[in-house]
Amino acid sequence: MEDCLFCRINRREIPAQLVYDDEEICAFEDIQPQAPTHILICPRKHLVSLADAGTGDAAMLGRMQLVAAKLAAERKLTDGYRTVFNNGRGAGQSVFHLHLHLLGGRAFKWPPG
């Protein structure tokens, strides 16, 4: 997608504070953090949301969670952290490129929202 914000970050057309980068996934600090740690983990492949992912994307989706766990360990989020996929406007998705939120550094309540 030519004008997708996260695709443009992936192509380095827009600056971001990268914290992880490989051939399939990149992760960067959220510019409007909702917790002391708020990282967005994004596949390079453009998918609008989790609803657009197929069985061929299963390994990549699992790797996104593993990247989240690695980053949480690096940030010493030993008291816990949350990972969230928002799917659609009603769930709070505002950038329509699949991404996983890694949130930590404060206490969270349940249920969320």
Phi and psi in degrees as GROMACS dihedral restraints (atoms count N, CA, C in turn):
[ dihedral_restraints ]
;  ai    aj    ak    al  type     phi  dphi    fc
    3     4     5     6     1   -62.3    20    10
    4     5     6     7     1   -42.4    20    10
    6     7     8     9     1  -106.6    20    10
    7     8     9    10     1    10.5    20    10
    9    10    11    12     1   -68.0    20    10
   10    11    12    13     1   126.6    20    10
   12    13    14    15     1   -54.9    20    10
   13    14    15    16     1   -48.9    20    10
   15    16    17    18     1   -72.9    20    10
   16    17    18    19     1   -31.5    20    10
   18    19    20    21     1   -63.9    20    10
   19    20    21    22     1   -39.3    20    10
   21    22    23    24     1   -67.4    20    10
   22    23    24    25     1   -37.7    20    10
   24    25    26    27     1   -63.7    20    10
   25    26    27    28     1   -44.7    20    10
   27    28    29    30     1   -58.3    20    10
   28    29    30    31     1   -35.4    20    10
   30    31    32    33     1   -86.4    20    10
   31    32    33    34     1     1.9    20    10
   33    34    35    36     1    66.3    20    10
   34    35    36    37     1    26.9    20    10
   36    37    38    39     1   -84.7    20    10
   37    38    39    40     1   -22.3    20    10
   39    40    41    42     1  -125.3    20    10
   40    41    42    43     1   132.6    20    10
   42    43    44    45     1   -70.8    20    10
   43    44    45    46     1   148.4    20    10
   45    46    47    48     1  -151.7    20    10
   46    47    48    49     1   155.8    20    10
   48    49    50    51     1   -85.2    20    10
   49    50    51    52     1    87.4    20    10
   51    52    53    54     1   -68.8    20    10
   52    53    54    55     1   138.6    20    10
   54    55    56    57     1  -122.9    20    10
   55    56    57    58     1    -9.7    20    10
   57    58    59    60     1  -158.3    20    10
   58    59    60    61     1   144.3    20    10
   60    61    62    63     1  -158.6    20    10
   61    62    63    64     1   124.9    20    10
   63    64    65    66     1  -143.5    20    10
   64    65    66    67     1  -169.1    20    10
   66    67    68    69     1   -69.2    20    10
   67    68    69    70     1   -19.0    20    10
   69    70    71    72     1  -116.7    20    10
   70    71    72    73     1   -26.4    20    10
   72    73    74    75     1  -139.6    20    10
   73    74    75    76     1   143.9    20    10
   75    76    77    78     1  -132.2    20    10
   76    77    78    79     1   158.1    20    10
   78    79    80    81     1  -138.2    20    10
   79    80    81    82     1   142.9    20    10
   81    82    83    84     1  -148.9    20    10
   82    83    84    85     1   158.9    20    10
   84    85    86    87     1   -65.9    20    10
   85    86    87    88     1   136.8    20    10
   87    88    89    90     1   -71.2    20    10
   88    89    90    91     1   137.1    20    10
   90    91    92    93     1   -80.9    20    10
   91    92    93    94     1    -9.4    20    10
   93    94    95    96     1  -128.8    20    10
   94    95    96    97     1    68.7    20    10
   96    97    98    99     1   -63.4    20    10
   97    98    99   100     1   141.0    20    10
   99   100   101   102     1  -105.3    20    10
  100   101   102   103     1     3.9    20    10
  102   103   104   105     1  -158.2    20    10
  103   104   105   106     1   163.7    20    10
  105   106   107   108     1   -54.3    20    10
  106   107   108   109     1   -38.4    20    10
  108   109   110   111     1  -109.6    20    10
  109   110   111   112     1   121.5    20    10
  111   112   113   114     1  -146.1    20    10
  112   113   114   115     1   101.0    20    10
  114   115   116   117     1  -116.3    20    10
  115   116   117   118     1   140.2    20    10
  117   118   119   120     1  -103.5    20    10
  118   119   120   121     1   126.9    20    10
  120   121   122   123     1  -110.8    20    10
  121   122   123   124     1   119.5    20    10
  123   124   125   126     1  -127.2    20    10
  124   125   126   127     1   132.0    20    10
  126   127   128   129     1   -76.0    20    10
  127   128   129   130     1   151.6    20    10
  129   130   131   132     1   -70.0    20    10
  130   131   132   133     1   -32.5    20    10
  132   133   134   135     1   -67.8    20    10
  133   134   135   136     1   132.3    20    10
  135   136   137   138     1   -81.7    20    10
  136   137   138   139     1   116.0    20    10
  138   139   140   141     1  -128.5    20    10
  139   140   141   142     1   135.1    20    10
  141   142   143   144     1   -64.9    20    10
  142   143   144   145     1   -46.0    20    10
  144   145   146   147     1  -156.4    20    10
  145   146   147   148     1   178.9    20    10
  147   148   149   150     1   -59.3    20    10
  148   149   150   151     1   -30.7    20    10
  150   151   152   153     1   -62.5    20    10
  151   152   153   154     1   -22.1    20    10
  153   154   155   156     1   -91.0    20    10
  154   155   156   157     1    -6.7    20    10
  156   157   158   159     1   -77.2    20    10
  157   158   159   160     1   147.1    20    10
  159   160   161   162     1  -118.8    20    10
  160   161   162   163     1  -177.8    20    10
  162   163   164   165     1   -60.8    20    10
  163   164   165   166     1   -28.6    20    10
  165   166   167   168     1   -69.2    20    10
  166   167   168   169     1   -12.2    20    10
  168   169   170   171     1   -97.6    20    10
  169   170   171   172     1    -0.1    20    10
  171   172   173   174     1   -58.9    20    10
  172   173   174   175     1   -45.1    20    10
  174   175   176   177     1   -63.6    20    10
  175   176   177   178     1   -42.4    20    10
  177   178   179   180     1   -63.6    20    10
  178   179   180   181     1   -41.4    20    10
  180   181   182   183     1   -63.1    20    10
  181   182   183   184     1   -40.8    20    10
  183   184   185   186     1   -64.2    20    10
  184   185   186   187     1   -41.1    20    10
  186   187   188   189     1   -62.6    20    10
  187   188   189   190     1   -35.6    20    10
  189   190   191   192     1   -59.8    20    10
  190   191   192   193     1   -41.9    20    10
  192   193   194   195     1   -67.0    20    10
  193   194   195   196     1   -37.9    20    10
  195   196   197   198     1   -67.3    20    10
  196   197   198   199     1   -37.5    20    10
  198   199   200   201     1   -62.6    20    10
  199   200   201   202     1   -41.7    20    10
  201   202   203   204     1   -58.5    20    10
  202   203   204   205     1   -44.9    20    10
  204   205   206   207     1   -63.7    20    10
  205   206   207   208     1   -39.9    20    10
  207   208   209   210     1   -63.4    20    10
  208   209   210   211     1   -46.5    20    10
  210   211   212   213     1   -65.8    20    10
  211   212   213   214     1   -38.3    20    10
  213   214   215   216     1   -62.4    20    10
  214   215   216   217     1   -40.4    20    10
  216   217   218   219     1   -65.6    20    10
  217   218   219   220     1   -43.2    20    10
  219   220   221   222     1   -61.7    20    10
  220   221   222   223     1   -34.6    20    10
  222   223   224   225     1   -86.0    20    10
  223   224   225   226     1     1.0    20    10
  225   226   227   228     1    56.9    20    10
  226   227   228   229     1    46.1    20    10
  228   229   230   231     1   -84.1    20    10
  229   230   231   232     1    58.9    20    10
  231   232   233   234     1   -71.9    20    10
  232   233   234   235     1   -18.8    20    10
  234   235   236   237     1   -86.2    20    10
  235   236   237   238     1    -3.7    20    10
  237   238   239   240     1   124.2    20    10
  238   239   240   241     1   161.3    20    10
  240   241   242   243     1  -156.2    20    10
  241   242   243   244     1   168.3    20    10
  243   244   245   246     1  -127.3    20    10
  244   245   246   247     1   141.1    20    10
  246   247   248   249     1  -117.9    20    10
  247   248   249   250     1   138.4    20    10
  249   250   251   252     1  -142.6    20    10
  250   251   252   253     1   130.7    20    10
  252   253   254   255     1  -102.5    20    10
  253   254   255   256     1   121.9    20    10
  255   256   257   258     1   -94.6    20    10
  256   257   258   259     1   130.8    20    10
  258   259   260   261     1  -123.4    20    10
  259   260   261   262     1   103.6    20    10
  261   262   263   264     1    92.3    20    10
  262   263   264   265     1   161.0    20    10
  264   265   266   267     1   -57.6    20    10
  265   266   267   268     1   -40.8    20    10
  267   268   269   270     1   -63.1    20    10
  268   269   270   271     1   -21.6    20    10
  270   271   272   273     1   -97.4    20    10
  271   272   273   274     1     0.3    20    10
  273   274   275   276     1    99.0    20    10
  274   275   276   277     1     6.4    20    10
  276   277   278   279     1   -69.6    20    10
  277   278   279   280     1   127.1    20    10
  279   280   281   282     1  -118.5    20    10
  280   281   282   283     1   -20.5    20    10
  282   283   284   285     1  -114.7    20    10
  283   284   285   286     1   122.5    20    10
  285   286   287   288     1   -92.9    20    10
  286   287   288   289     1    60.7    20    10
  288   289   290   291     1  -138.6    20    10
  289   290   291   292     1   121.5    20    10
  291   292   293   294     1   -45.2    20    10
  292   293   294   295     1   132.2    20    10
  294   295   296   297     1  -156.1    20    10
  295   296   297   298     1   150.7    20    10
  297   298   299   300     1  -108.6    20    10
  298   299   300   301     1   128.0    20    10
  300   301   302   303     1   -87.9    20    10
  301   302   303   304     1   131.8    20    10
  303   304   305   306     1  -109.1    20    10
  304   305   306   307     1   117.0    20    10
  306   307   308   309     1  -122.2    20    10
  307   308   309   310     1   135.8    20    10
  309   310   311   312     1  -166.8    20    10
  310   311   312   313     1   177.8    20    10
  312   313   314   315     1    93.7    20    10
  313   314   315   316     1     4.1    20    10
  315   316   317   318     1  -153.3    20    10
  316   317   318   319     1   166.7    20    10
  318   319   320   321     1   -77.4    20    10
  319   320   321   322     1   142.6    20    10
  321   322   323   324     1  -115.0    20    10
  322   323   324   325     1   151.7    20    10
  324   325   326   327     1  -104.9    20    10
  325   326   327   328     1   161.0    20    10
  327   328   329   330     1  -130.9    20    10
  328   329   330   331     1   135.5    20    10
  330   331   332   333     1   -78.4    20    10
  331   332   333   334     1   154.6    20    10
  333   334   335   336     1   -73.0    20    10
  334   335   336   337     1   165.7    20    10
